[in-house]
Amino acid sequence: MIKVQASVSKGWLNKHGGFVFNRKYYLDPYYRMKQDEACHNFIKEKFPDYPLYNMEDNLVQAEYVIPDMILVGAIQPNMIIAAALGAEFIFSPDKDSDVKGFPLKDISDISQLPSVEEVLELSFLKELKNQYKNACDNYPDCTIIPPFFWDTSGRATIHGIVTTSMKFIGSDIFSKMMMEPELVKGIHKWITDVYIAVIRHFSKLGDLPVTSVHVGECSGTMLDEYTYREFVTPYISQLGKEFGAIRLHSCGNADHVLEPICETENLKVIDTGSNTSLAAIRERMGKAFEINVFPPVEVLVERAKPEKIQRWLTQTLKDNDGGNLKIEYHLESDYNWDNCNYIHEELDRLGIVRKNRIY
């Protein structure tokens, strides 16, 4: 089975629709819902025949989006924790939000880390809890989605372990793996415990049972196989044991860390970036295993020739070998629409995936 789902970036929406993504957009759930509705209608008008949606890149499942769905705390997960620990939000009108500062950069001993219980009582997390309760009270006819969830499916969303420690500490985390490995392992265990706690906390608050966890290990491909196995796999496996199903994301080519990725406990989906060998994943995991894949940026950028996307799609279908596959991309303002369009039209022509929208 093959599916296709694409999302549209905030940069594209700003450039072509004039939409602005300010502080209120991220911190006022009802305001966000109304702006997201406007973005959705704009996209649907521009792309009536294609499954392009207004949604956070790779975190939302179109089949679980319903009308009048209010997202509370719909902010990238490691930024929620970083902001709670004292990092400062940065809101840009034409791109995704971010934080500045490294709230744990001076940690030299795990005893300096706040307890999990203390994290749950940090003011920003309590503010998000209050936002959720207020939304339930003020908009009873809407479906309110709590923080760390993005649709009605019950799939929780967090960043990966080293991706989060890098956000909290900075690039020094990589040298600490060599110089202070036990400290890093302690920090990674703490990050894992915090994520488990906040997922449980907001799942209970929203009465939304956890069905799986998306782990965005964006920085994991910066490691070699052995470092990944030592500093990443055990902690994502802990999440797998806790919640039962893991969708593990990597950015870019992940061939060199496929072995420790595939060793993850209760791994159900590999969501991989450009040029990772689908054939190698199929060889390890079989045809029934779900792979989600992004086209490489170099076949989507404005200057890319159509032949590049043709070759990529042909090779992807060959390497997939009839397996369970989902092709995804995030439309950026400098992408070549003809190349994105080719994915939909060619799969439709081949009778593999019809180009209809879900909503």
C-alpha positions in Angstrom: 0.0 0.0 0.0 1.3 3.5 -0.9 -0.1 6.8 0.4 0.9 10.4 -0.3 0.5 13.4 2.1 2.0 16.8 1.7 2.0 19.9 3.9 2.6 23.6 3.2 5.2 25.6 5.0 4.7 28.8 6.9 7.2 30.5 4.5 5.0 29.5 1.5 1.8 30.7 3.2 3.4 34.0 4.1 4.9 34.5 0.6 1.8 33.5 -1.4 -1.1 34.2 1.0 0.3 37.0 3.3 -0.3 34.9 6.5 1.6 36.0 9.6 2.7 33.6 12.3 3.1 35.8 15.4 3.1 35.1 19.1 -0.7 35.1 19.3 -0.8 32.4 16.6 1.1 30.0 18.8 -0.3 31.0 22.2 -4.0 31.7 21.6 -5.5 28.4 20.5 -8.8 29.7 19.2 -7.0 32.5 17.2 -4.8 29.8 15.7 -7.8 27.6 14.8 -9.4 30.4 12.9 -6.1 31.3 11.1 -5.5 27.7 10.3 -9.0 27.5 8.8 -8.1 30.5 6.6 -4.8 28.8 5.5 -6.6 25.6 4.8 -9.2 27.3 2.6 -6.4 29.2 0.7 -4.5 25.9 0.1 -7.6 24.1 -1.0 -8.4 26.8 -3.5 -4.8 26.7 -4.9 -4.5 22.9 -4.9 -8.1 21.5 -5.3 -7.0 18.2 -6.7 -4.0 17.4 -4.5 -3.5 16.1 -0.9 -1.7 19.3 0.3 -2.8 20.4 3.7 -2.2 23.2 6.3 -0.4 21.2 9.0 2.8 21.0 10.9 5.4 19.3 8.8 5.2 15.5 9.2 3.4 15.6 12.6 -0.3 15.5 11.6 -2.2 12.7 9.9 -4.8 14.0 7.5 -7.3 11.2 8.2 -7.4 12.2 11.8 -8.1 15.9 11.2 -11.7 17.0 11.9 -13.6 20.4 11.7 -13.4 22.7 14.7 -10.3 21.0 16.1 -8.4 23.4 18.4 -4.8 22.6 19.0 -3.5 23.8 22.4 0.3 24.2 22.8 0.9 23.3 19.1 4.5 24.1 19.4 7.5 21.9 18.5 7.9 19.6 21.6 11.5 20.2 22.5 10.8 23.9 22.4 7.9 23.5 24.9 10.3 21.9 27.4 13.1 24.4 26.6 10.7 27.3 27.2 9.5 25.8 30.4 13.2 25.6 31.5 13.8 29.3 30.7 14.7 29.5 27.0 13.1 32.5 25.2 10.7 32.1 22.4 11.4 33.6 19.0 8.3 34.2 16.8 8.9 35.1 13.1 6.1 36.2 10.8 7.3 34.1 7.9 8.7 30.9 9.4 8.4 28.4 12.2 9.0 29.6 15.8 12.1 28.7 17.7 13.8 29.4 21.0 17.1 31.0 21.9 19.4 30.1 24.7 20.5 26.7 26.1 18.8 26.3 29.4 20.9 23.3 30.5 24.3 24.4 29.0 25.9 24.7 32.5 24.8 21.3 33.8 27.8 19.4 35.1 26.0 16.8 37.2 22.6 15.2 36.9 21.8 16.2 40.4 21.4 19.7 39.0 18.5 18.7 36.9 15.0 19.4 38.2 12.9 16.3 39.1 10.2 15.2 36.7 7.6 16.3 39.2 9.2 19.8 39.3 9.2 20.0 35.5 5.4 19.3 35.4 5.0 22.3 37.8 7.0 24.7 35.6 5.0 27.8 34.8 4.8 27.4 31.0 3.5 23.9 31.3 0.9 25.0 33.8 0.0 27.8 31.4 -0.7 25.3 28.7 -2.8 23.2 31.1 -4.9 26.3 31.8 -5.2 27.1 28.1 -6.6 23.6 27.6 -9.1 23.9 30.4 -10.2 27.4 29.2 -10.6 26.1 25.6 -12.8 23.3 26.9 -14.9 25.7 28.9 -15.2 28.4 26.2 -15.6 26.2 23.1 -17.6 23.2 24.2 -18.6 22.4 20.6 -15.0 22.1 19.5 -12.6 19.2 19.8 -9.7 20.3 22.0 -6.3 18.6 21.3 -3.8 18.8 24.2 -0.1 19.7 24.0 2.2 17.0 22.5 -0.7 15.7 20.3 -1.6 17.1 16.9 -4.7 15.3 15.8 -7.4 13.0 17.1 -5.3 9.8 16.6 -3.7 9.6 20.0 -0.2 9.7 18.5 2.0 11.7 20.8 4.8 13.7 19.3 8.2 14.5 20.8 11.7 15.2 19.6 14.4 12.6 19.8 16.8 12.2 22.6 20.0 13.8 21.2 17.9 16.3 19.2 16.5 17.5 22.5 19.8 17.5 24.4 21.3 19.5 21.6 18.5 22.0 21.9 19.0 22.2 25.7 22.8 22.2 25.8 24.0 23.1 22.3 26.6 21.4 20.1 28.8 20.7 23.2 26.6 17.7 23.7 28.6 15.9 21.1 32.0 16.5 22.8 30.4 15.5 26.1 29.6 12.1 24.6 33.3 11.5 24.3 34.5 13.4 27.5 31.6 12.8 29.9 29.6 9.9 28.6 27.9 9.0 31.9 26.7 12.6 32.3 25.2 12.5 28.8 23.5 9.2 29.5 22.1 10.7 32.7 20.8 13.7 30.8 19.3 11.4 28.1 17.6 9.3 30.7 16.2 12.4 32.3 14.9 13.7 29.0 13.2 10.4 28.3 11.6 10.4 31.8 10.4 14.0 31.2 8.9 13.1 27.9 7.1 10.1 29.3 5.7 12.2 32.1 4.5 15.1 29.9 2.9 12.7 27.5 1.1 10.9 30.3 0.1 14.2 31.9 -1.5 15.7 28.8 -3.0 12.4 27.6 -4.8 12.2 30.9 -5.8 15.9 30.8 -7.2 15.6 27.3 -8.7 12.1 27.8 -6.8 11.1 24.7 -5.2 7.6 25.1 -1.7 7.2 23.7 -1.7 5.0 20.6 1.9 5.6 19.5 4.7 8.1 19.8 6.4 10.0 16.9 10.1 10.6 17.9 11.7 13.3 15.8 15.4 12.3 16.1 16.4 15.0 13.6 20.0 15.2 14.8 20.6 11.5 15.1 22.2 11.2 11.7 25.1 13.4 12.9 26.2 10.4 14.9 27.9 7.2 13.8 26.4 3.8 14.3 28.1 3.0 17.6 27.4 6.4 19.2 23.7 6.2 18.1 23.4 2.7 19.6 24.9 3.9 22.9 23.3 7.3 23.4 20.0 7.1 21.5 18.6 3.6 20.9 18.3 2.6 24.6 16.2 5.7 25.4 13.9 5.5 22.4 13.5 1.8 23.3 12.4 2.9 26.8 9.7 5.0 25.1 8.7 2.0 23.0 8.4 -0.2 26.1 6.3 2.5 27.8 3.9 3.3 25.0 4.1 0.3 22.7 4.6 1.8 19.2 7.3 4.1 17.9 7.4 6.1 14.7 11.1 7.1 14.5 12.1 10.1 12.3 15.5 10.9 10.9 16.7 13.8 8.7 18.8 13.2 5.6 20.6 10.0 4.8 20.3 7.5 7.7 22.0 4.5 6.0 24.9 4.6 8.5 22.6 4.3 11.5 20.0 1.9 10.2 21.1 -0.9 12.4 20.7 0.8 15.7 17.4 2.4 14.4 16.0 -1.0 13.6 17.0 -2.3 17.0 14.5 0.1 18.7 12.0 -1.7 20.8 8.4 -1.7 19.4 9.5 0.2 16.2 6.5 0.4 13.9 7.4 3.1 11.4 10.6 4.5 10.1 10.1 8.1 8.8 13.3 8.8 6.9 14.8 11.7 5.1 16.3 12.0 1.6 18.5 9.3 0.0 18.2 6.7 2.8 18.0 3.3 1.2 14.5 1.9 1.3 15.8 -1.4 0.0 18.0 -1.7 3.0 15.1 -1.0 5.3 12.9 -3.5 3.5 15.7 -6.1 3.7 15.8 -5.7 7.5 12.1 -5.1 8.3 10.0 -6.7 5.5 7.3 -5.5 3.2 4.5 -5.2 5.8 6.6 -2.7 7.8 5.6 1.0 7.3 8.2 3.4 5.8 7.5 7.1 5.4 9.9 8.9 3.1 10.7 12.5 1.9 12.1 13.3 -1.5 15.6 14.9 -1.3 15.6 18.7 -1.3 17.8 18.7 -4.4 14.9 17.2 -6.5 12.3 19.7 -5.2 14.1 23.1 -5.3 13.2 25.6 -7.9 16.2 24.9 -10.2 15.8 21.1 -10.1 15.1 19.5 -13.5 12.0 17.3 -13.9 14.3 14.3 -14.7 15.6 14.4 -11.1 12.1 13.8 -9.6 11.3 11.2 -12.2 14.5 9.2 -11.3 13.8 9.6 -7.6 10.2 8.3 -7.8 11.1 5.4 -10.1 14.0 4.3 -7.8 11.8 4.8 -4.7 9.0 2.5 -6.1 11.6 -0.1 -7.1 13.4 -0.1 -3.7 10.1 -0.2 -1.9 9.3 -3.5 -3.7 5.6 -3.3 -3.1 5.8 -2.6 0.6 3.8 -0.3 3.0 5.0 3.2 2.0 3.9 6.8 2.6 5.5 9.5 0.5 5.5 13.0 2.2 6.9 16.4 1.5 6.6 19.9 2.9 6.1 22.6 0.3 8.6 25.4 0.8 8.4 28.8 -0.9 11.5 28.0 -3.1 10.3 24.6 -4.3 9.6 23.7 -7.9 5.9 23.0 -8.0 6.1 21.1 -11.2 8.3 18.5 -9.6 6.0 18.2 -6.5 3.1 17.9 -8.9 4.9 15.1 -10.8 4.7 12.8 -7.7 0.9 13.1 -7.6 0.3 12.9 -11.3 2.6 10.0 -12.0 1.3 7.9 -9.1 -2.2 8.7 -10.3 -1.3 7.7 -13.9 0.1 4.4 -12.7 -3.0 3.7 -10.7 -1.1 3.5 -7.5 -2.4 6.6 -5.6 -5.3 8.7 -6.6 -4.6 12.4 -6.2 -7.8 13.2 -4.2 -7.7 15.2 -1.0 -9.1 13.7 2.2 -10.6 17.0 3.3 
